[in-house]
Amino acid sequence: MNSLTRRQMMAMTVAAVGVRRKVFSAMSSPSDFQLKYIVGSCMYGYLYLGEILPEIAKCGAAHIDIWPKSHGNQREQLEDMGEELFASLLKKHNVSLGCITQYKLGPFGLRDEMKLAQRLGCSTIVTGGSGPAGLRGADLKKAVGNFMEKMKPHLEVAEKTDVTIAIENHGNNLIDSPDSLKYLAELRPSENIGIALAPYHLPQDADLIAKLIREVGNVVKVFYAWEHGDGCMTKLPKEQELKQLPGNGSLDFGPVLQALAEIKYAGWTEIFMHPVPRGIPIMETAAQVTAEINKSRAYLSDKLAATQIQNRNDKQLNPPSSF
């Protein structure tokens, strides 16, 4: 065998160091995945926007999702004060409008709302689907396809206004089951329609929800950090009502966050629940509402950190091949 030249030896050394660096990086670098929080105005009931906006930054967010009656009335407040004053109020508190929730307008009534969103720099509108409920199999896929076809002229407006319409998997709706969400992701005719994923309306199985997230990927545009708990349709003691919030109920968000990290989820995360009756704050004061949101945010942060530590440990036990 011919002896190696000095230059060849140096090249091999540099290559070996490069491989070691890549392996070490894969084993030890922490994930930079973080949730991008948005705050639902309806969590504060019918409180004035001037009281809510100072709370947004305290919730680890810079964006607000405004809701109309009956859940909130901040969309009506916008209408009453006018766009100019609304925009100045947002600017004063260093908050941006990230989402408008509009179930009452439905998916076919959003043209003017999309133009409003464009003027205010808002990227997302959440609404429900439209079509028969309770379908399964081929009938469900056909109905979702029909819905997507009807959405095409509305999605042309969405594309022109740079707005994404996110359809929530609301109960008793065409889009309410894991299969319906997968069909929406498969059949959507435009990237300007996506999913607002509400675990509350799904089986309370963390692995099932995580699997669904991996299957639909970043077609999810809004993720509601919201579990079923003891429900939200009848008046309950506050302690039971708050079980809808992550960390208070029985749903383990660890696998769900793992899935979101794997798909590098880039959409909104909204810590969420419904009070009974609708329109009241989830707690008596704005400060108390913020405190409850932050309890859940701390829980999610701890779960996400634990997931990332586990990922690093797994990589150390099973480092990537050097070849």
Phi, psi and omega in degrees: 000132179293143178290148181282142176282164178301319181295320179295319179298316180296320180296318179294322179295315179299317180298318180295318178298320179299317179297315180300320179297318180297316180296313180299318179298316181296329182279326195242345184287127178291150177293143177261013180291131176223152175281142178257102188279145170225148184250127177282124182299332184291344175298337180258015178062227182260022179299151180294141180306325178298336176273330184280317188302324177295343182276342188299309180298326179295339179269010179074025184232167175230006184227151179238146173251114183265137183246147173268177174299148012263354184287319174219185174220022184287333174293322175291325176298319177301315181298318183291319185274340181090155186295323184295313180292320178301312180298322180291326178293318176300314182297319180304323183258010177057044179240144176246152175277112182262334186205148169239127177264128187215073178289323187292334177282334180071170185291341182259006183239027190256005186303307180294325180294323178294323178292322174298314180302318179299316181296330184261005178072027183266134188261346191221140170232129178257137175208185178259173176278182179217122180152176183293145178263162173083008181278157178219161172061222184298326179295320179294315181298319179296317181294320177295321177298320177296320178298316179297322179296316179293335182281345188306312179295330179285327178287335173298320176293319179300319180294320181291327182265358180060045179242140173257129175268117181255122183265121179279143173281074183279147180299150178055047184221164174303313179263090181220346186245164175305318181296320180296324178292321178294322178293321177300314180296323182286322191258357184299134183272358185207149175287354180271013168233137183212200187241136166255103191272118181245100178303333178309320186269009179246163172307138185278063182236107186300321181292322177296315180296319179297317179298318179298318179300317179296326183286320183267342175059217185278020163291339172290123180249335176226129174246117176274115173282086194206122178245170187286320182056232178259016176091176183219024184255343178231153181294128181231160170305146186306319181301321178286319180301322183288354177294350174289339183277140179305135181094343180260332181260199187262351182286127177274112181279358181303304179299327180294314178294324176301316180295318178298320178294321182296322180273003183053054184306128186244003183272190180284148168240123183239111175291126198213154169194166173247131171273167173235124358284164176295149177098349175265154174295155180291338172227172189291322184240161178300319180297322179290323176299312180301319180298320179293318176301318183288332173298315179290324178295321177295320177299313180297321179298316179296318180295318180294318179297318179297322178297318181291323176296318179297320178299316180295320179296320179297321180292326178292323179285329182231068183296150179295150180296146178278352187241000000 
